[in-house]
């Protein structure tokens, strides 16, 4: 991240919502296979979503499941929802649909009626995420305008972030699958730049490869900033979030 970008990230942190961290939380890492070690839902636990507030936000981290994909550029969405889960102090659990892992909770200070959020990671590969995400949206009664997809973006340089609503898929298979399943692209996107591949490297090879050594030093800042942008989008709306984070 360049000095100006780092300043914008810091200023964004000053105005982002207070994060809710509960001691003892153990959200799953992106390098854990979704079929290994995930906790199953229990019907006996308190439901953090249960009240008369109608709006639920579905925040989807796009990526591929399994440890062999965990550090790839294409998996930035998983890394960001892992950070949001850490802030919420809750672990990912297998959803009843069997097709995704989720965290249910609220953004904001513990004990306050913050926005209700479901964080989600599909157990399907990138080109098939639409079906599992649509099943979650149906289960939680969430419309596309209450969905946030976090994904990598080739046409934005690494260290840059953009937030928008709607648009095409720009060749991104995860967005393409979601648009096909929902019949609409009118969901929000938090787009984390990865830039174009150097030289003649194939795009697929590039997105399915690890970040460079230099990029890995900056990656924690980019994950943190993208998580801040999601919180801001849900709490403060698109216009304010774009003015704070779009670079």
C-alpha distance (Angstrom), angle and dihedral (degrees) to the residues before:
residue distance angle dihedral
X1 . . .
X2 3.83 . .
X3 3.85 119.4 .
X4 3.80 92.7 -100.2
X5 3.80 91.2 49.1
X6 3.81 91.2 49.0
X7 3.83 89.7 51.5
X8 3.81 90.7 51.9
X9 3.80 89.9 48.5
X10 3.82 90.7 51.7
X11 3.80 93.3 47.4
X12 3.81 89.2 48.4
X13 3.81 89.5 54.2
X14 3.81 89.8 54.6
X15 3.79 92.3 58.6
X16 3.81 100.2 33.4
X17 3.81 119.4 109.2
X18 3.79 119.5 -86.7
X19 3.78 108.9 -92.7
X20 3.77 122.1 -127.3
X21 3.80 112.1 -132.0
X22 3.78 119.4 173.3
X23 3.82 115.9 -162.3
X24 3.77 112.9 -113.3
X25 3.80 95.4 29.1
X26 3.80 113.8 146.0
X27 3.80 110.6 -170.6
X28 3.75 115.1 -175.5
X29 3.77 121.5 -98.4
X30 3.79 121.7 -121.2
X31 3.80 88.7 -119.0
X32 3.80 93.7 64.6
X33 3.77 118.1 99.4
X34 3.83 107.4 -116.2
X35 3.78 90.6 -130.4
X36 3.83 93.6 51.0
X37 3.79 121.9 74.1
X38 3.78 99.0 -13.5
X39 3.77 114.4 143.9
X40 3.77 118.1 -120.9
X41 3.78 122.2 -129.3
X42 3.78 117.3 -98.6
X43 3.79 120.8 -148.6
X44 3.81 89.0 -151.3
X45 3.80 95.9 64.1
X46 3.78 123.1 98.2
X47 3.79 111.6 -94.2
X48 3.85 108.7 -126.1
X49 3.81 89.2 -165.4
X50 3.79 96.7 56.8
X51 3.80 113.7 112.4
X52 3.78 138.1 86.1
X53 3.82 95.5 -86.0
X54 3.82 105.6 117.6
X55 3.81 102.4 -159.2
X56 3.79 121.2 87.7
X57 3.79 122.9 172.8
X58 3.79 118.7 -144.0
X59 3.83 110.3 -153.0
X60 3.79 112.1 -167.9
X61 3.79 124.7 -165.3
X62 3.79 108.2 -155.9
X63 3.79 117.6 -143.5
X64 3.78 146.4 104.8
X65 3.82 121.0 -79.2
X66 3.78 124.3 -120.1
X67 3.82 137.4 52.1
X68 3.80 95.7 -86.1
X69 3.83 90.0 66.5
X70 3.80 98.9 36.4
X71 3.82 99.5 102.8
X72 3.80 97.4 38.4
X73 3.79 123.2 120.2
X74 3.81 87.8 -121.2
X75 3.83 89.6 63.6
X76 3.80 99.9 61.5
X77 3.82 88.5 112.5
X78 3.80 91.1 61.5
X79 3.80 91.2 49.1
X80 3.80 92.5 52.1
X81 3.81 96.0 49.2
X82 3.82 88.3 47.4
X83 3.81 87.6 57.4
X84 3.81 91.5 48.0
X85 3.82 89.6 50.1
X86 3.80 89.2 51.9
X87 3.80 90.0 52.7
X88 3.79 91.1 49.2
X89 3.80 89.9 48.9
X90 3.79 95.4 -129.8
X91 3.80 134.9 117.9
X92 3.77 125.3 -126.5
X93 3.80 113.1 -103.2
X94 3.78 133.2 -168.8
X95 3.79 109.4 -95.4
X96 3.79 120.9 -129.4
X97 3.80 90.0 -109.8
X98 3.83 88.3 65.4
X99 3.79 90.1 -138.4
X100 3.80 102.6 91.6
X101 3.80 144.7 23.5
X102 3.79 117.5 -123.4
X103 3.79 145.8 -176.0
X104 3.80 117.8 -152.1
X105 3.79 120.3 -161.0
X106 3.77 147.3 92.4
X107 3.76 136.4 -73.6
X108 3.78 119.5 -127.1
X109 3.77 137.4 36.4
X110 3.82 114.8 -9.5
X111 3.81 111.8 -100.2
X112 3.81 94.5 24.6
X113 3.83 124.1 106.9
X114 3.82 96.1 -109.5
X115 3.80 124.0 165.0
X116 3.80 113.8 -60.9
X117 3.80 111.7 -118.0
X118 3.79 137.8 -175.7
X119 3.81 113.9 -161.0
X120 3.80 112.8 -157.5
X121 3.79 141.3 -169.5
X122 3.79 116.6 -176.3
X123 3.80 118.7 -132.4
X124 3.81 88.5 -144.7
X125 3.77 126.5 86.7
X126 3.78 120.2 -95.7
X127 3.80 97.4 -92.4
X128 3.83 91.2 53.5
X129 3.81 103.0 42.3
X130 3.80 94.3 106.7
X131 3.80 95.8 77.5
X132 3.82 97.2 51.1
X133 3.81 92.2 43.6
X134 3.80 92.0 48.4
X135 3.83 88.6 50.8
X136 3.81 89.7 53.5
X137 3.81 91.7 47.5
X138 3.80 89.7 52.2
X139 3.81 92.2 47.0
X140 3.82 93.8 50.7
X141 3.83 93.9 35.3
X142 3.80 92.7 -121.0
X143 3.81 122.1 160.4
X144 3.84 122.1 -148.2
X145 3.81 91.4 -101.6
X146 3.83 88.0 64.3
X147 3.81 94.3 51.3
X148 3.81 126.2 96.7
X149 3.81 119.3 -166.4
X150 3.81 117.1 -163.1
X151 3.79 113.9 -158.3
X152 3.78 148.2 148.5
X153 3.80 118.5 -91.5
X154 3.82 124.1 -153.4
X155 3.80 95.2 -166.1
X156 3.81 93.3 58.7
X157 3.80 120.6 71.2
X158 3.77 120.1 -116.7
X159 3.82 109.1 -89.2
X160 3.80 92.6 35.9
X161 3.80 127.4 103.2
X162 3.79 132.6 -165.4
X163 3.80 131.0 -174.0
X164 3.78 122.6 -163.0
X165 3.78 144.8 144.8
X166 3.79 124.0 -119.4
X167 3.77 129.8 -10.8
X168 3.78 136.9 123.9
X169 3.78 129.4 -57.9
X170 3.83 98.9 -106.6
X171 3.79 89.5 -147.1
X172 3.81 94.0 -54.5
X173 3.81 106.7 141.5
X174 3.80 94.2 -154.0
X175 3.80 92.8 54.7
X176 3.80 90.1 42.8
X177 3.81 90.7 54.2
X178 3.80 92.4 47.6
X179 3.82 92.7 48.5
X180 3.80 89.9 50.1
X181 3.81 94.7 48.8
X182 3.81 95.7 44.9
X183 3.79 96.5 36.9
X184 3.81 85.9 -133.0
X185 3.77 140.8 72.6
X186 3.79 94.2 -156.4
X187 3.78 95.8 118.2
X188 3.80 126.1 108.9
X189 3.78 121.5 -96.4
X190 3.78 129.7 -156.4
X191 3.78 102.0 -162.5
X192 3.80 118.8 -161.1
X193 3.79 112.6 -163.0
X194 3.78 121.5 -123.3
X195 3.80 98.0 163.9
X196 3.79 128.5 -139.4
X197 3.82 122.2 -55.1
X198 3.78 116.4 -94.1
X199 3.78 119.7 -105.5
X200 3.78 114.4 -24.3
X201 3.79 97.3 -26.4
X202 3.79 111.8 144.6
X203 3.81 113.5 -106.4
X204 3.81 93.3 -130.6
X205 3.80 91.0 51.6
X206 3.79 90.0 48.5
X207 3.81 97.7 51.9
X208 3.81 90.7 43.2
X209 3.80 92.6 55.3
X210 3.78 133.4 83.9
X211 3.77 124.2 -93.1
X212 3.80 115.0 -94.7
X213 3.80 120.8 -98.7
X214 3.81 90.7 -103.4
X215 3.80 92.6 47.6
X216 3.80 92.6 49.5
X217 3.80 89.3 61.2
X218 3.81 89.7 58.1
X219 3.80 97.6 35.9
X220 3.84 96.9 91.5
X221 3.82 89.2 57.5
X222 3.80 91.1 49.6
X223 3.81 92.5 49.4
X224 3.80 91.2 48.1
X225 3.80 92.5 47.8
X226 3.80 93.1 49.0
X227 3.83 90.0 50.3
X228 3.81 89.1 50.5
X229 3.80 89.3 51.3
X230 3.82 91.5 53.3
X231 3.81 91.1 51.0
X232 3.81 91.1 47.7
X233 3.80 92.8 47.7
X234 3.80 92.8 53.2
X235 3.80 95.9 41.4
X236 3.81 102.7 35.1
X237 3.79 107.5 20.2
X238 3.77 137.2 -116.1
X239 3.82 101.7 -68.0
X240 3.79 96.2 53.4
X241 3.79 91.5 42.7
X242 3.79 92.7 51.7
X243 3.80 91.3 50.5
X244 3.82 90.6 51.1
X245 3.79 101.9 41.4
X246 3.81 113.3 17.7
X247 3.78 109.5 106.3
